[in-house]
Amino acid sequence: MRRPILTLLTALFVAFTVATASAESSVWSALVMANNRAEPTPIPAELNRVRGTLKEFFNYNQYEVIGQSRQSLDGEGDWNTTSKYFSLHVGAKPTDKSTYQLDLQLFQQQKLLLTTEAKLTKSSPLVIRGPWVGDGQLLLLLLLE
């Protein structure tokens, strides 16, 4: 009788640990257009976590998410976040259990605009100023969830 209970408890612990690890290894990436408008729309809910950072460093009154993706990471991963004209290619490698080394490439259609490396942690989201586009500016956001 003890063995089945121990086996069941072990299985539940492993399932909980895997679920917790996968929840901690999700990255949300977004392409955001930032500009100033006479009548701005409210900030999208997805940006609430970085609202203070956006206001402090960029001081625009309108932010629009034009492309986004969410990637679950169980080790290394590659993905694209795309919009109509821009795409962000991300390659991620874990450096420890809470930090990822990112290789980032920003494209405007097929033209490579930017290539860089950055570290991403849960306590330090990435907010990168991109090129000017029309009357606004493209921002690249990556958040470890």
Contacts in CASP RR format, 6 or more apart in sequence:
PFRMAT RR
TARGET T0000
AUTHOR 0000-0000-0000
METHOD contacts of the structure
MODEL  1
MRRPILTLLTALFVAFTVATASAESSVWSALVMANNRAEPTPIPAELNRV
RGTLKEFFNYNQYEVIGQSRQSLDGEGDWNTTSKYFSLHVGAKPTDKSTY
QLDLQLFQQQKLLLTTEAKLTKSSPLVIRGPWVGDGQLLLLLLLE
21 74 0 8 1.000
22 72 0 8 1.000
22 74 0 8 1.000
23 145 0 8 1.000
24 98 0 8 1.000
24 122 0 8 1.000
24 144 0 8 1.000
24 145 0 8 1.000
25 72 0 8 1.000
25 73 0 8 1.000
25 74 0 8 1.000
25 75 0 8 1.000
26 70 0 8 1.000
26 71 0 8 1.000
26 72 0 8 1.000
26 73 0 8 1.000
26 144 0 8 1.000
26 145 0 8 1.000
27 70 0 8 1.000
27 71 0 8 1.000
27 73 0 8 1.000
27 90 0 8 1.000
27 92 0 8 1.000
27 100 0 8 1.000
27 120 0 8 1.000
27 142 0 8 1.000
27 143 0 8 1.000
27 144 0 8 1.000
27 145 0 8 1.000
28 46 0 8 1.000
28 68 0 8 1.000
28 69 0 8 1.000
28 70 0 8 1.000
28 141 0 8 1.000
28 142 0 8 1.000
28 143 0 8 1.000
28 145 0 8 1.000
29 68 0 8 1.000
29 69 0 8 1.000
29 70 0 8 1.000
29 71 0 8 1.000
29 79 0 8 1.000
29 81 0 8 1.000
29 88 0 8 1.000
29 90 0 8 1.000
29 140 0 8 1.000
29 141 0 8 1.000
29 142 0 8 1.000
29 143 0 8 1.000
30 46 0 8 1.000
30 47 0 8 1.000
30 65 0 8 1.000
30 67 0 8 1.000
30 68 0 8 1.000
30 69 0 8 1.000
30 81 0 8 1.000
30 140 0 8 1.000
30 141 0 8 1.000
30 142 0 8 1.000
31 65 0 8 1.000
31 66 0 8 1.000
31 67 0 8 1.000
31 68 0 8 1.000
31 81 0 8 1.000
31 82 0 8 1.000
31 83 0 8 1.000
31 86 0 8 1.000
31 88 0 8 1.000
31 138 0 8 1.000
31 139 0 8 1.000
31 140 0 8 1.000
32 47 0 8 1.000
32 63 0 8 1.000
32 64 0 8 1.000
32 65 0 8 1.000
32 66 0 8 1.000
32 138 0 8 1.000
32 139 0 8 1.000
32 140 0 8 1.000
32 141 0 8 1.000
33 63 0 8 1.000
33 64 0 8 1.000
33 66 0 8 1.000
33 133 0 8 1.000
33 136 0 8 1.000
33 137 0 8 1.000
33 138 0 8 1.000
33 139 0 8 1.000
34 54 0 8 1.000
34 58 0 8 1.000
34 60 0 8 1.000
34 62 0 8 1.000
34 63 0 8 1.000
34 64 0 8 1.000
34 136 0 8 1.000
34 137 0 8 1.000
34 138 0 8 1.000
34 139 0 8 1.000
35 60 0 8 1.000
35 62 0 8 1.000
35 135 0 8 1.000
35 136 0 8 1.000
35 137 0 8 1.000
36 60 0 8 1.000
36 61 0 8 1.000
36 62 0 8 1.000
37 61 0 8 1.000
37 62 0 8 1.000
40 61 0 8 1.000
40 62 0 8 1.000
41 62 0 8 1.000
41 64 0 8 1.000
43 51 0 8 1.000
43 54 0 8 1.000
43 63 0 8 1.000
44 63 0 8 1.000
44 64 0 8 1.000
44 65 0 8 1.000
46 65 0 8 1.000
46 68 0 8 1.000
47 54 0 8 1.000
47 63 0 8 1.000
47 65 0 8 1.000
47 141 0 8 1.000
49 125 0 8 1.000
49 143 0 8 1.000
50 125 0 8 1.000
50 127 0 8 1.000
50 141 0 8 1.000
50 143 0 8 1.000
53 125 0 8 1.000
53 127 0 8 1.000
54 60 0 8 1.000
54 63 0 8 1.000
54 127 0 8 1.000
54 139 0 8 1.000
57 127 0 8 1.000
58 129 0 8 1.000
58 137 0 8 1.000
58 139 0 8 1.000
60 136 0 8 1.000
60 137 0 8 1.000
63 139 0 8 1.000
66 83 0 8 1.000
66 84 0 8 1.000
66 86 0 8 1.000
67 81 0 8 1.000
67 82 0 8 1.000
67 83 0 8 1.000
68 81 0 8 1.000
69 79 0 8 1.000
69 80 0 8 1.000
69 81 0 8 1.000
69 82 0 8 1.000
70 145 0 8 1.000
71 77 0 8 1.000
71 79 0 8 1.000
71 90 0 8 1.000
71 92 0 8 1.000
73 92 0 8 1.000
73 94 0 8 1.000
73 100 0 8 1.000
75 92 0 8 1.000
75 93 0 8 1.000
75 94 0 8 1.000
76 91 0 8 1.000
76 92 0 8 1.000
76 93 0 8 1.000
76 94 0 8 1.000
77 90 0 8 1.000
77 91 0 8 1.000
77 92 0 8 1.000
77 93 0 8 1.000
78 89 0 8 1.000
78 90 0 8 1.000
78 91 0 8 1.000
78 92 0 8 1.000
79 89 0 8 1.000
79 90 0 8 1.000
79 91 0 8 1.000
80 87 0 8 1.000
80 88 0 8 1.000
80 89 0 8 1.000
80 90 0 8 1.000
81 87 0 8 1.000
81 88 0 8 1.000
81 90 0 8 1.000
82 88 0 8 1.000
85 108 0 8 1.000
85 109 0 8 1.000
85 133 0 8 1.000
86 106 0 8 1.000
86 107 0 8 1.000
86 108 0 8 1.000
86 138 0 8 1.000
87 106 0 8 1.000
87 107 0 8 1.000
88 104 0 8 1.000
88 105 0 8 1.000
88 106 0 8 1.000
88 107 0 8 1.000
88 140 0 8 1.000
89 104 0 8 1.000
89 105 0 8 1.000
89 106 0 8 1.000
89 107 0 8 1.000
90 102 0 8 1.000
90 103 0 8 1.000
90 104 0 8 1.000
90 142 0 8 1.000
91 102 0 8 1.000
91 103 0 8 1.000
91 104 0 8 1.000
92 100 0 8 1.000
92 101 0 8 1.000
92 102 0 8 1.000
92 103 0 8 1.000
92 120 0 8 1.000
93 100 0 8 1.000
93 101 0 8 1.000
94 100 0 8 1.000
94 101 0 8 1.000
95 101 0 8 1.000
95 119 0 8 1.000
98 121 0 8 1.000
98 122 0 8 1.000
99 119 0 8 1.000
99 120 0 8 1.000
99 121 0 8 1.000
100 119 0 8 1.000
100 120 0 8 1.000
100 121 0 8 1.000
100 144 0 8 1.000
101 117 0 8 1.000
101 118 0 8 1.000
101 119 0 8 1.000
102 117 0 8 1.000
102 118 0 8 1.000
102 119 0 8 1.000
102 120 0 8 1.000
102 126 0 8 1.000
102 142 0 8 1.000
103 115 0 8 1.000
103 117 0 8 1.000
104 114 0 8 1.000
104 115 0 8 1.000
104 116 0 8 1.000
104 117 0 8 1.000
104 118 0 8 1.000
104 128 0 8 1.000
104 140 0 8 1.000
105 112 0 8 1.000
105 114 0 8 1.000
105 115 0 8 1.000
106 112 0 8 1.000
106 113 0 8 1.000
106 114 0 8 1.000
106 115 0 8 1.000
106 130 0 8 1.000
106 140 0 8 1.000
107 113 0 8 1.000
108 131 0 8 1.000
113 130 0 8 1.000
113 131 0 8 1.000
114 130 0 8 1.000
116 128 0 8 1.000
118 126 0 8 1.000
118 128 0 8 1.000
118 142 0 8 1.000
120 126 0 8 1.000
120 142 0 8 1.000
120 144 0 8 1.000
121 144 0 8 1.000
122 144 0 8 1.000
122 145 0 8 1.000
125 141 0 8 1.000
125 142 0 8 1.000
125 143 0 8 1.000
125 144 0 8 1.000
126 140 0 8 1.000
126 141 0 8 1.000
126 142 0 8 1.000
126 143 0 8 1.000
127 139 0 8 1.000
127 140 0 8 1.000
127 141 0 8 1.000
128 139 0 8 1.000
128 140 0 8 1.000
128 141 0 8 1.000
129 137 0 8 1.000
129 139 0 8 1.000
130 137 0 8 1.000
130 138 0 8 1.000
130 139 0 8 1.000
130 140 0 8 1.000
131 137 0 8 1.000
131 138 0 8 1.000
132 138 0 8 1.000
END
